[in-house]
Each structure stands twice: as C-alpha cells, then as structure tokens.
Amino acid sequence: VQDIIPQPLLEQYLSMTDPARAQTVDTEIAKHCAYSLPGVALTLGRQNWHCLKDTYETLASDVQWKVRRTLAFSIHELAVILGDQLTAADLVPIFNGFLKDLDEVRIGVLKHLYDFLKLLHADKRREYLYQLQEFVVTDNSRNWRFRYELAEQLILILELYNPNDVYDYLRHIALTLCSDKVSEVRWISFRLVVAILQKFYANNANALGLNFINELVVRFRHCSKWVGRQAFAFICQVG
C-alpha cells in the first residue's frame, strides 16, 4: 500500500502482468507493462519499490523474448531510480539472467553496459570482468553489430577498471575483435586498442603498455597475412 497514486490504479497495472490476461485479452499487454515500468517506479519512488518488485521479476521471466528485451533495454534507467543497494539486491540477479538470454535480449543489456556497471560498487563490478568475454560469442556469427557494440562499450568501460584488470581481461577481447571478419568491427576495435594503450600510459603502467605494444607488433606487424599488417598500420594511424 502506498499513497503516491490511487491504489486501485496501481493494482490494475499490476494485474496486467498476469499471464492468463495476456492469453485472453492482449498478447502485447505484458510488453506494454514492461515498457512503462521504469516510469511507474520513478513515480512511486524507491521507497515503494516493494510494490513493483514481484511484478518486475514476473516480467523478467516472461516467455515472450520481446518482454524481456524491453526490460533489458531499460534496466540501467531503473538502477538509477532504485540506487545502489536495491540494484545490487534486486536488479543484479535479473541482469545476470539477461546476460545468458537470447541475443535479442542481450543486446539491450550490451547497449547500456557501461551505464549499468558504473552504478555498481567496485567489488561487484569486478565480477563482470569474467563475463565480458562471453559477449564475443553470439547465437548468429553474422550478427556483427553485436560485436561492434561490444567494442564501443568497452572503450567507455575502460575507465571503470584498473590497468592490471584491463591487461588481464579486456586486452584479450580487444585483440580478438581486431581480427574480426567484418571491417566495421575491426575499425572500432583499433580505436579500442589505442584507448587501452592510453589507459596504461595515463596511469603510469608503462610496463603493461610496452608489453601490449610488443604483442601488437608480433601479432599484426609480423603477420603473414596482409590484413594483419594493414591492421597494424591502421592502429598506428588511429593512435
């Protein structure tokens, strides 16, 4: 019970997520509820999140991927509304579920990955270093825009992690993306590589920077294929 909006109106909204209603009234009704949920949460305020929590979890496990996709695209906005404690307790488990979902759902999480991760505490954020590699693999390898989005997000995400974590985890992803079959993905990945180098030298991690440069020389400058040597030239150009 809350006193922000009329209680019958809230109860009517909550009842719309009933699976039985979706089958008998409108198959799109759950998607519309998911779309408007951040607005309802903002209106109620974080102190009344308990009114929406069960409904959100119901929508997050809806059998229709379009419903889950809608929530995935807005989970970062809901995190801002709820604050770090409620986000860690109630949104992180759902976020983790979306990470393992269909590509159509994962792309919603990926497009705002930086926005969500920056709201988490450093220790919780660090747990995702292990999972970022999974974004390189997609249900459909021809879905190159997914990998392009990953590279774009990683450029932003670099600021959230220390140089050692970047070297141990994100460097491998960047090198993989630099050898992508699609030129658009390679181009954005060259920018990512340069951003990683800038990160190292801006934080006085000169040894890591030198190791990475040597790796780029071996992997691309001395590559037996022309596309690898071209990649090295483009990396130098971007830098």
C-alpha positions in Angstrom: 0.0 0.0 0.0 1.2 3.5 -0.9 -0.2 7.0 -1.2 1.5 8.3 -4.3 -1.1 7.2 -6.8 -4.6 5.8 -6.3 -4.2 2.3 -5.1 -6.9 0.8 -7.5 -4.9 2.3 -10.4 -1.7 0.6 -9.2 -3.5 -2.7 -8.7 -5.0 -2.5 -12.2 -1.5 -2.0 -13.6 0.0 -4.9 -11.6 -2.8 -7.2 -12.7 -1.9 -6.7 -16.3 1.2 -8.8 -16.0 -1.0 -11.9 -15.2 -0.1 -14.5 -17.9 -3.7 -15.5 -18.1 -4.7 -12.0 -19.1 -2.0 -11.9 -21.8 -3.5 -15.0 -23.3 -7.1 -13.9 -23.2 -7.0 -10.2 -23.5 -3.9 -9.0 -25.4 -0.7 -10.8 -26.1 1.2 -7.5 -26.2 0.0 -6.3 -22.8 3.0 -7.6 -20.9 5.3 -5.8 -23.3 3.5 -2.5 -22.7 3.7 -3.1 -19.0 7.4 -3.7 -19.2 7.9 -0.5 -21.3 6.2 1.7 -18.8 7.6 0.1 -15.6 10.5 2.5 -15.1 8.1 5.4 -15.3 5.9 3.8 -12.7 8.9 3.1 -10.5 10.0 6.7 -10.8 6.6 8.0 -9.8 6.4 5.7 -6.8 9.9 6.3 -5.7 12.5 3.8 -4.4 10.7 3.7 -1.0 7.8 1.9 -2.7 9.8 -0.4 -4.9 8.4 -3.3 -2.9 5.1 -2.7 -4.7 6.7 -3.4 -8.0 9.4 -5.9 -7.2 7.3 -9.1 -7.8 5.8 -7.7 -11.0 9.3 -6.8 -12.3 10.5 -10.4 -11.6 7.4 -11.8 -13.3 8.0 -9.7 -16.4 11.8 -10.6 -16.4 10.9 -14.3 -16.7 8.1 -13.8 -19.3 8.1 -16.5 -22.0 8.0 -13.8 -24.7 11.5 -12.6 -25.5 10.1 -9.2 -26.5 9.0 -8.5 -23.0 12.5 -9.5 -21.6 14.1 -7.4 -24.3 12.1 -4.3 -23.3 13.3 -4.7 -19.7 16.9 -5.3 -20.7 16.9 -2.0 -22.6 15.7 -0.1 -19.5 17.4 -1.9 -16.6 20.1 0.8 -16.4 17.5 3.5 -16.0 15.7 1.5 -13.3 19.1 1.1 -11.5 19.4 4.9 -11.3 15.9 5.2 -9.8 16.5 2.5 -7.2 20.0 3.3 -6.1 23.0 1.0 -5.5 21.6 -1.1 -2.6 18.3 -2.1 -4.3 20.1 -2.5 -7.6 22.6 -4.9 -6.1 19.9 -6.9 -4.3 17.1 -7.0 -6.8 18.4 -6.0 -10.3 21.8 -7.7 -10.5 20.3 -11.2 -10.4 17.9 -10.2 -13.3 20.8 -8.5 -15.1 22.8 -11.7 -14.9 19.9 -13.7 -16.3 19.7 -11.3 -19.3 23.4 -11.8 -20.0 22.6 -15.5 -20.7 19.5 -14.9 -22.7 18.9 -14.7 -26.4 20.9 -12.2 -28.5 17.8 -10.2 -28.9 17.7 -9.7 -25.2 21.4 -9.5 -24.6 21.7 -6.6 -27.0 19.6 -4.5 -24.6 22.0 -5.1 -21.8 25.0 -4.6 -24.0 23.9 -1.2 -25.4 23.9 0.2 -21.9 26.5 -2.0 -20.3 28.7 1.0 -19.2 25.7 2.8 -17.8 24.8 -0.2 -15.6 28.3 -1.2 -14.5 29.2 2.3 -13.3 26.4 2.2 -10.8 27.7 -0.9 -9.1 30.3 -1.0 -6.3 33.8 -1.8 -7.4 33.9 -5.3 -6.0 30.5 -6.2 -7.6 31.6 -4.6 -10.9 34.8 -6.6 -11.0 32.8 -9.8 -11.1 31.7 -8.9 -14.6 35.3 -9.0 -16.0 35.0 -12.7 -16.3 31.7 -12.5 -18.3 32.6 -9.8 -20.8 34.3 -12.4 -22.9 31.0 -14.1 -23.4 29.7 -11.2 -25.5 32.2 -12.1 -28.3 30.1 -15.2 -28.9 26.7 -14.7 -30.4 23.8 -17.0 -31.5 24.4 -15.9 -35.1 28.0 -15.2 -36.1 26.7 -12.9 -38.9 25.4 -10.6 -36.2 28.4 -8.3 -36.5 26.7 -5.2 -35.0 26.7 -7.1 -31.6 30.5 -7.2 -31.7 30.7 -3.6 -32.9 28.5 -2.5 -29.9 30.8 -4.5 -27.6 33.9 -2.7 -28.8 32.1 0.6 -28.4 31.0 -0.1 -24.9 34.5 -1.4 -23.9 36.0 2.0 -24.8 33.8 3.6 -22.2 34.2 0.7 -19.7 38.0 1.1 -19.6 37.6 3.9 -17.0 35.9 1.6 -14.6 38.8 -0.8 -14.2 42.4 -0.5 -13.1 45.2 -1.1 -15.7 46.0 -4.6 -14.4 42.4 -5.7 -14.9 42.3 -4.1 -18.4 45.5 -6.0 -19.3 44.4 -9.4 -17.9 40.8 -9.4 -19.3 39.9 -6.6 -21.7 43.1 -6.8 -23.8 42.2 -10.3 -25.0 38.8 -9.2 -26.1 40.2 -6.2 -28.0 42.7 -8.4 -29.8 40.0 -10.9 -30.8 37.8 -8.1 -32.2 40.8 -6.6 -34.1 40.8 -9.8 -36.2 37.1 -9.9 -36.8 35.9 -10.8 -40.3 33.9 -7.6 -40.6 35.8 -4.4 -41.3 33.5 -2.2 -39.4 34.1 -4.2 -36.2 37.9 -4.1 -36.9 37.9 -0.3 -37.3 36.1 0.3 -33.9 38.4 -2.3 -32.3 41.5 -0.3 -33.5 40.1 2.6 -31.5 39.6 0.3 -28.5 43.3 -0.8 -28.7 44.5 2.7 -28.8 42.2 3.6 -25.8 43.8 0.7 -23.9 47.3 2.0 -24.6 46.3 5.5 -23.5 44.8 4.0 -20.3 48.1 2.3 -19.5 50.3 5.3 -20.0 47.8 7.8 -18.3 48.1 5.6 -15.2 51.9 5.2 -15.4 51.6 1.5 -16.2 54.4 1.8 -18.7 55.4 -1.9 -18.5 51.9 -3.0 -19.4 51.9 -0.6 -22.3 55.2 -1.8 -23.6 54.1 -5.4 -23.3 50.9 -4.7 -25.2 52.8 -2.8 -28.0 55.2 -5.8 -28.4 52.2 -8.1 -28.6 50.6 -5.9 -31.3 53.9 -5.9 -33.3 54.2 -9.7 -33.1 50.5 -10.3 -33.8 49.9 -7.8 -36.6 53.2 -6.1 -37.8 54.8 -9.5 -38.5 51.6 -11.2 -39.5 51.9 -13.5 -42.6 48.6 -12.2 -44.0 48.3 -8.7 -45.4 45.1 -7.9 -43.5 47.1 -8.3 -40.2 49.8 -5.9 -41.4 47.2 -3.5 -42.6 45.6 -3.7 -39.1 48.9 -2.6 -37.6 49.1 0.4 -39.9 45.5 1.4 -39.1 46.2 1.1 -35.3 49.2 3.4 -35.7 47.1 5.8 -37.7 44.4 5.9 -35.0 47.0 6.4 -32.3 
